[in-house]
Amino acid sequence: MCLGIPAKVIELYEANGMKMAKVDFGGVVKEACMEYVPEVKIGDYTIVHVGFALSILDEKEAFETMELLKQIEALGEEGTAA
C-alpha cells in the first residue's frame, strides 16, 4: 500500500532547475519536489508521496488527515502491546 502524508511547506527554493521545498511532517523536516504543484506557497499543506508533492490541501483537511494517521498508529501500537 502506498500512502501520501500531509506536510506543511516551510521553505521554497530551486535546485537543478526544479521547484523544491522543505516540508514539515509534524516536526520532521524533509525535502520534497514541488513540480506537480507549481502554485504552492509557503504555509500551504501538500500531500507528499515518495518525495513529491501531489496536491495542495486546506489546513482543516490536513489536520483531519494527520489525526486519522495518529489514530491508525495508536491502533498499531495497541496491537503490538497485546
LOVEX-430457 format. One record per residue: x, y, z of N, C-alpha, C in turn; residue number from 0; residue in three letters. Coordinates in pm, whole numbers, plus 32768, in hexadecimal, padded with zeros to 4 digits. Example, Ala and Ser with C-alpha at 12.3 -4.5 7.8 and 13.67 -1.06 7.14 Angstrom:
// residues 2
<n.u->8527, n.v->7DC7, n.w->830C, ca.u->84CE, ca.v->7E3E, ca.w->830C, c.u->8528, c.v->7EB6, c.w->830C, resi->0, resn->ALA>
<n.u->8505, n.v->7F1F, n.w->82C4, ca.u->8557, ca.v->7F96, ca.w->82CA, c.u->850A, c.v->8003, c.w->8313, resi->1, resn->SER>
END
This chain:
// residues 82
<n.u->8055, n.v->7F8A, n.w->8000, ca.u->8000, ca.v->8000, ca.w->8000, c.u->8059, c.v->807C, c.w->8000, resi->0, resn->MET>
<n.u->8034, n.v->80DE, n.w->7FB0, ca.u->807D, ca.v->815D, ca.w->7FAB, c.u->802C, c.v->81C5, c.w->7FF7, resi->1, resn->CYS>
<n.u->8074, n.v->8220, n.w->8037, ca.u->8031, ca.v->8283, ca.w->808A, c.u->806F, c.v->830C, c.w->8077, resi->2, resn->LEU>
<n.u->801D, n.v->836E, n.w->8059, ca.u->804A, ca.v->83F9, ca.w->8055, c.u->802F, c.v->8438, c.w->80DB, resi->3, resn->GLY>
<n.u->808C, n.v->8485, n.w->810C, ca.u->8084, ca.v->84C0, ca.w->8191, c.u->807B, c.v->8558, c.w->8186, resi->4, resn->ILE>
<n.u->8024, n.v->8598, n.w->81D5, ca.u->801C, ca.v->862A, ca.w->81D2, c.u->809B, c.v->8668, c.w->820F, resi->5, resn->PRO>
<n.u->80C8, n.v->86D4, n.w->81D1, ca.u->813D, ca.v->871D, ca.w->8203, c.u->8128, c.v->87B2, c.w->81E8, resi->6, resn->ALA>
<n.u->815F, n.v->8804, n.w->8241, ca.u->8156, ca.v->8895, ca.w->8231, c.u->81D4, c.v->88C8, c.w->81ED, resi->7, resn->LYS>
<n.u->81C3, n.v->891B, n.w->8187, ca.u->8234, ca.v->8955, ca.w->813F, c.u->826D, c.v->89C6, c.w->8194, resi->8, resn->VAL>
<n.u->82EE, n.v->89B9, n.w->81B7, ca.u->832C, ca.v->8A20, ca.w->820C, c.u->8399, c.v->8A6F, c.w->81C3, resi->9, resn->ILE>
<n.u->83C3, n.v->8A3F, n.w->814E, ca.u->8429, ca.v->8A86, ca.w->80FF, c.u->841E, c.v->8A58, c.w->806E, resi->10, resn->GLU>
<n.u->8428, n.v->8AB7, n.w->8012, ca.u->8428, ca.v->8A97, ca.w->7F83, c.u->84AC, c.v->8AC4, c.w->7F46, resi->11, resn->LEU>
<n.u->84DE, n.v->8A77, n.w->7EE7, ca.u->855A, ca.v->8A9A, ca.w->7EA3, c.u->8565, c.v->8A4A, c.w->7E22, resi->12, resn->TYR>
<n.u->85C7, n.v->8A6B, n.w->7DD1, ca.u->85DF, ca.v->8A23, ca.w->7D55, c.u->8663, c.v->89D7, c.w->7D62, resi->13, resn->GLU>
<n.u->8664, n.v->895C, n.w->7D32, ca.u->86DC, ca.v->8909, ca.w->7D32, c.u->86E2, c.v->88BE, c.w->7CAE, resi->14, resn->ALA>
<n.u->874F, n.v->88CD, n.w->7C66, ca.u->8760, ca.v->888A, ca.w->7BE4, c.u->86EA, c.v->88A4, c.w->7B86, resi->15, resn->ASN>
<n.u->86B6, n.v->891F, n.w->7B89, ca.u->8649, ca.v->8946, ca.w->7B31, c.u->85C0, c.v->8914, c.w->7B5B, resi->16, resn->GLY>
<n.u->85B6, n.v->88DB, n.w->7BD3, ca.u->8535, ca.v->88A6, ca.w->7C02, c.u->8505, c.v->88F2, c.w->7C7D, resi->17, resn->MET>
<n.u->8481, n.v->8906, n.w->7C87, ca.u->8446, ca.v->8946, ca.w->7CFC, c.u->8446, c.v->88E2, c.w->7D6F, resi->18, resn->LYS>
<n.u->848A, n.v->8906, n.w->7DDC, ca.u->8498, ca.v->88AE, ca.w->7E50, c.u->8467, c.v->88F7, c.w->7ECC, resi->19, resn->MET>
<n.u->8457, n.v->88AA, n.w->7F38, ca.u->842B, ca.v->88E5, ca.w->7FB6, c.u->845E, c.v->8895, c.w->802C, resi->20, resn->ALA>
<n.u->846B, n.v->88D8, n.w->809C, ca.u->8479, ca.v->8896, ca.w->811D, c.u->83EB, c.v->888B, c.w->8152, resi->21, resn->LYS>
<n.u->83C5, n.v->8813, n.w->817A, ca.u->833D, ca.v->87FC, ca.w->81AE, c.u->8344, c.v->87BF, c.w->8239, resi->22, resn->VAL>
<n.u->82E2, n.v->87E1, n.w->8289, ca.u->82DD, ca.v->87B5, ca.w->8315, c.u->826E, c.v->874F, c.w->8326, resi->23, resn->ASP>
<n.u->8297, n.v->86D5, n.w->834B, ca.u->8239, ca.v->8668, ca.w->8368, c.u->8224, c.v->8661, c.w->83FF, resi->24, resn->PHE>
<n.u->81E9, n.v->86C7, n.w->843A, ca.u->81D0, ca.v->86C6, ca.w->84CA, c.u->824F, c.v->86BF, c.w->851E, resi->25, resn->GLY>
<n.u->82B5, n.v->8708, n.w->84F6, ca.u->8331, ca.v->870C, ca.w->8542, c.u->83A8, c.v->86CE, c.w->84FA, resi->26, resn->GLY>
<n.u->838E, n.v->867F, n.w->8494, ca.u->83F9, ca.v->8644, ca.w->8443, c.u->83FF, c.v->8692, c.w->83C0, resi->27, resn->VAL>
<n.u->8472, n.v->86D2, n.w->83A6, ca.u->8481, ca.v->8724, ca.w->832E, c.u->84CD, c.v->86D6, c.w->82C4, resi->28, resn->VAL>
<n.u->8495, n.v->86D4, n.w->824C, ca.u->84D0, ca.v->868D, ca.w->81DA, c.u->84CB, c.v->86E6, c.w->815F, resi->29, resn->LYS>
<n.u->850E, n.v->86BB, n.w->80F7, ca.u->850C, ca.v->8701, ca.w->8077, c.u->84A7, c.v->86BA, c.w->801C, resi->30, resn->GLU>
<n.u->845E, n.v->8709, n.w->7FCD, ca.u->83FE, ca.v->86CE, ca.w->7F6F, c.u->83FA, c.v->8721, c.w->7EEF, resi->31, resn->ALA>
<n.u->83E0, n.v->86DF, n.w->7E81, ca.u->83D4, ca.v->8720, ca.w->7DFF, c.u->8347, c.v->875B, c.w->7DF3, resi->32, resn->CYS>
<n.u->833F, n.v->87D7, n.w->7DC3, ca.u->82BE, ca.v->881C, ca.w->7DB4, c.u->8295, c.v->882E, c.w->7D23, resi->33, resn->MET>
<n.u->82D7, n.v->87E9, n.w->7CC6, ca.u->82BB, ca.v->87FA, ca.w->7C38, c.u->822A, c.v->87DC, c.w->7C12, resi->34, resn->GLU>
<n.u->81E8, n.v->8782, n.w->7C59, ca.u->815D, ca.v->875F, ca.w->7C38, c.u->80F9, c.v->87C5, c.w->7C6F, resi->35, resn->TYR>
<n.u->8127, n.v->881D, n.w->7CC8, ca.u->80D0, ca.v->8884, ca.w->7D02, c.u->8117, c.v->890C, c.w->7CFA, resi->36, resn->VAL>
<n.u->812A, n.v->8940, n.w->7C81, ca.u->8179, ca.v->89BB, ca.w->7C70, c.u->813E, c.v->8A36, c.w->7CB6, resi->37, resn->PRO>
<n.u->80BE, n.v->8A32, n.w->7CD6, ca.u->807B, ca.v->8AA3, ca.w->7D17, c.u->808D, c.v->8AA3, c.w->7DB0, resi->38, resn->GLU>
<n.u->80D1, n.v->8A40, n.w->7DE8, ca.u->80E0, ca.v->8A33, ca.w->7E79, c.u->8129, c.v->8AAC, c.w->7EB2, resi->39, resn->VAL>
<n.u->8101, n.v->8AD2, n.w->7F2D, ca.u->813E, ca.v->8B42, ca.w->7F74, c.u->816B, c.v->8B13, c.w->7FFE, resi->40, resn->LYS>
<n.u->81C7, n.v->8B5F, n.w->8039, ca.u->81F0, ca.v->8B43, ca.w->80C3, c.u->8174, c.v->8B4B, c.w->811C, resi->41, resn->ILE>
<n.u->8165, n.v->8AE9, n.w->8173, ca.u->80F1, ca.v->8AE2, ca.w->81CC, c.u->8084, c.v->8A84, c.w->819A, resi->42, resn->GLY>
<n.u->8089, n.v->8A61, n.w->8119, ca.u->8028, ca.v->8A02, ca.w->80E3, c.u->8045, c.v->8975, c.w->8117, resi->43, resn->ASP>
<n.u->7FDE, n.v->8923, n.w->8117, ca.u->7FED, ca.v->8895, ca.w->8136, c.u->7FE2, c.v->8846, c.w->80B4, resi->44, resn->TYR>
<n.u->8036, n.v->87E0, n.w->80A8, ca.u->8035, ca.v->878B, ca.w->8032, c.u->8032, c.v->86FA, c.w->805C, resi->45, resn->THR>
<n.u->8006, n.v->86A6, n.w->8000, ca.u->8013, ca.v->8615, ca.w->8013, c.u->8096, c.v->85EE, c.w->7FD0, resi->46, resn->ILE>
<n.u->80F1, n.v->85B1, n.w->801C, ca.u->8173, ca.v->858B, ca.w->7FE8, c.u->817C, c.v->84F2, c.w->7FE6, resi->47, resn->VAL>
<n.u->81A8, n.v->84BF, n.w->7F73, ca.u->81BB, ca.v->8430, ca.w->7F61, c.u->8243, c.v->841B, c.w->7F1F, resi->48, resn->HIS>
<n.u->8296, n.v->83CC, n.w->7F5B, ca.u->831F, ca.v->83AD, ca.w->7F2F, c.u->836A, c.v->842A, c.w->7F00, resi->49, resn->VAL>
<n.u->835F, n.v->8496, n.w->7F4D, ca.u->83AC, ca.v->850E, ca.w->7F31, c.u->8370, c.v->856F, c.w->7ECD, resi->50, resn->GLY>
<n.u->82F5, n.v->8556, n.w->7EA1, ca.u->82B2, ca.v->85AD, ca.w->7E41, c.u->822E, c.v->85DE, c.w->7E7B, resi->51, resn->PHE>
<n.u->8217, n.v->8661, n.w->7E76, ca.u->8195, ca.v->8698, ca.w->7E9C, c.u->8133, c.v->867A, c.w->7E2C, resi->52, resn->ALA>
<n.u->80C2, n.v->863E, n.w->7E4D, ca.u->8061, ca.v->8616, ca.w->7DE8, c.u->7FEA, c.v->8675, c.w->7DDD, resi->53, resn->LEU>
<n.u->7FC7, n.v->86B4, n.w->7E4D, ca.u->7F55, ca.v->8710, ca.w->7E4C, c.u->7F60, c.v->876D, c.w->7EC4, resi->54, resn->SER>
<n.u->7F15, n.v->87D9, n.w->7EBD, ca.u->7F0D, ca.v->8839, ca.w->7F2B, c.u->7E89, c.v->8822, c.w->7F72, resi->55, resn->ILE>
<n.u->7E8C, n.v->8826, n.w->7FF8, ca.u->7E0F, ca.v->881A, ca.w->8042, c.u->7E03, c.v->888B, c.w->80A5, resi->56, resn->LEU>
<n.u->7D88, n.v->88A3, n.w->80CE, ca.u->7D75, ca.v->890E, ca.w->812F, c.u->7D9F, c.v->88DD, c.w->81B9, resi->57, resn->ASP>
<n.u->7DB4, n.v->893C, n.w->8213, ca.u->7DE7, ca.v->891D, ca.w->8298, c.u->7D8B, c.v->88BE, c.w->82E4, resi->58, resn->GLU>
<n.u->7D09, n.v->88D2, n.w->82DA, ca.u->7CAA, ca.v->887B, ca.w->8321, c.u->7CB7, c.v->87EB, c.w->82F2, resi->59, resn->LYS>
<n.u->7CBC, n.v->87D8, n.w->826F, ca.u->7CC9, ca.v->8751, ca.w->8238, c.u->7D4F, c.v->8712, c.w->8260, resi->60, resn->GLU>
<n.u->7DB9, n.v->8762, n.w->8262, ca.u->7E3C, ca.v->872F, ca.w->828A, c.u->7E39, c.v->86FF, c.w->831B, resi->61, resn->ALA>
<n.u->7DFE, n.v->8750, n.w->8374, ca.u->7DF7, ca.v->8729, ca.w->8402, c.u->7DA0, c.v->86AD, c.w->8417, resi->62, resn->PHE>
<n.u->7D31, n.v->86A3, n.w->83CD, ca.u->7CDB, ca.v->862D, ca.w->83D8, c.u->7D27, c.v->85B0, c.w->83AD, resi->63, resn->GLU>
<n.u->7D72, n.v->85BA, n.w->8340, ca.u->7DBF, ca.v->8548, ca.w->8310, c.u->7E2C, c.v->8522, c.w->8372, resi->64, resn->THR>
<n.u->7E71, n.v->8585, n.w->83AA, ca.u->7EDA, ca.v->8568, ca.w->840C, c.u->7EA0, c.v->8526, c.w->8489, resi->65, resn->MET>
<n.u->7E29, n.v->854F, n.w->84B2, ca.u->7DE9, ca.v->8513, ca.w->8526, c.u->7DC5, c.v->8481, c.w->850A, resi->66, resn->GLU>
<n.u->7D92, n.v->8465, n.w->8493, ca.u->7D73, ca.v->83DB, ca.w->846F, c.u->7DF1, c.v->8384, c.w->846D, resi->67, resn->LEU>
<n.u->7E5F, n.v->83BA, n.w->843B, ca.u->7EDD, ca.v->836F, ca.w->843B, c.u->7F0D, c.v->8353, c.w->84C9, resi->68, resn->LEU>
<n.u->7EFA, n.v->83B2, n.w->8524, ca.u->7F1F, ca.v->839C, ca.w->85B0, c.u->7ECA, c.v->832C, c.w->85ED, resi->69, resn->LYS>
<n.u->7E49, n.v->8329, n.w->85CA, ca.u->7DF1, ca.v->82C1, ca.w->85FE, c.u->7E1B, c.v->8238, c.w->85C9, resi->70, resn->GLN>
<n.u->7E41, n.v->8232, n.w->854A, ca.u->7E6F, ca.v->81B4, ca.w->8510, c.u->7EEE, c.v->8186, c.w->8556, resi->71, resn->ILE>
<n.u->7F49, n.v->81E3, n.w->856E, ca.u->7FC6, ca.v->81C2, ca.w->85B5, c.u->7FA9, c.v->818D, c.w->8641, resi->72, resn->GLU>
<n.u->7F4B, n.v->81CC, n.w->8687, ca.u->7F28, ca.v->81A1, ca.w->870D, c.u->7EED, c.v->8115, c.w->870C, resi->73, resn->ALA>
<n.u->7E9B, n.v->80F4, n.w->86A9, ca.u->7E63, ca.v->806F, ca.w->869F, c.u->7ED0, c.v->8008, c.w->8688, resi->74, resn->LEU>
<n.u->7F33, n.v->802A, n.w->8636, ca.u->7FA3, ca.v->7FD0, ca.w->861F, c.u->7FF3, c.v->7FB7, c.w->869D, resi->75, resn->GLY>
<n.u->8006, n.v->801E, n.w->86EE, ca.u->804F, ca.v->8011, ca.w->876B, c.u->8003, c.v->7FBA, c.w->87CE, resi->76, resn->GLU>
<n.u->7F7E, n.v->7FC8, n.w->87CF, ca.u->7F2C, ca.v->7F73, ca.w->8826, c.u->7F39, c.v->7EE1, c.w->87FF, resi->77, resn->GLU>
<n.u->7F3C, n.v->7EC7, n.w->877E, ca.u->7F46, ca.v->7E3E, ca.w->874C, c.u->7FCA, c.v->7DFD, c.w->876E, resi->78, resn->GLY>
<n.u->8037, n.v->7E4A, n.w->8770, ca.u->80B9, ca.v->7E10, ca.w->8791, c.u->80CC, c.v->7E01, c.w->8827, resi->79, resn->THR>
<n.u->807F, n.v->7E4A, n.w->8877, ca.u->808A, ca.v->7E3F, ca.w->8908, c.u->8041, c.v->7DC5, c.w->893F, resi->80, resn->ALA>
<n.u->7FE5, n.v->7D8F, n.w->88F0, ca.u->7F93, ca.v->7D20, ca.w->8920, c.u->7FDB, c.v->7C9C, c.w->8920, resi->81, resn->ALA>
END
